[in-house]
């Protein structure tokens, strides 16, 4: 008698949890946690001991939860915009599969739980920096900057560049210049990454009403900005080697990866196509992931 109800409600419950999971933008959060982990690793000379490993795991969990909370809150604020864009129309909030109250409660629970983990078992500085990042992304960027200025992603990129700083603070209880160098790299990487996406999604952004750079200033101007940012990013990516944070392995990887990014940006500037913009966007993700992976590997090389 009890089997029939469970067979019908279980798939529905599973679907609801999947919708909540989608709200956290898992792929974005994975990259955030990975970059935070790099900050943790670089903050600890040599191999970490077991207490440091435990601390890093707790910090990753707390940062993941707060980042997921910010992503969910973003879905509430932008649900009307999401409905007008093919890229985001499938989100549960845009489709009306989850209510604002459900999403807000979910975001609050994640943020509260993540903040508690960071405050109680990591350190208060990391908790406040992570919460400040939540406010910077979910409120300052999403609510204020994004609908007002085509430079939204430049200014708002500060929130997205915080993960290595959070990781460093988690392990040391302070923010060192090395952490700020990692912050600078992500800060400069963010505009060409998002503008490449905005180029081939320009009609989506035009319909959404958001003042993204390709909408307000056109494709050619945006492509030039992408090229210029990749050149500045190239220089910034050499700083870890210059500051002796890393060695020749990282330097080789940084030169190759940034040369590839600049090459994509140059060709995109000279001869635009949506397919090339899409490839540039995808390469930017590979660029950042491999660049930080090279930092990780280099840290443990003799």
PyMOL commands that set and color helices and strands:
alter all, ss='L'
color gray80, all
select helices_A, chain A and resi 2-23+26-43+50-77+79-83+92-95+100-122+124-145+152-160+163-172+177-200+202-208+213-217+219-237+239-242+248-270+274-300
alter helices_A, ss='H'
color red, helices_A
deselect
rebuild
show_as cartoon
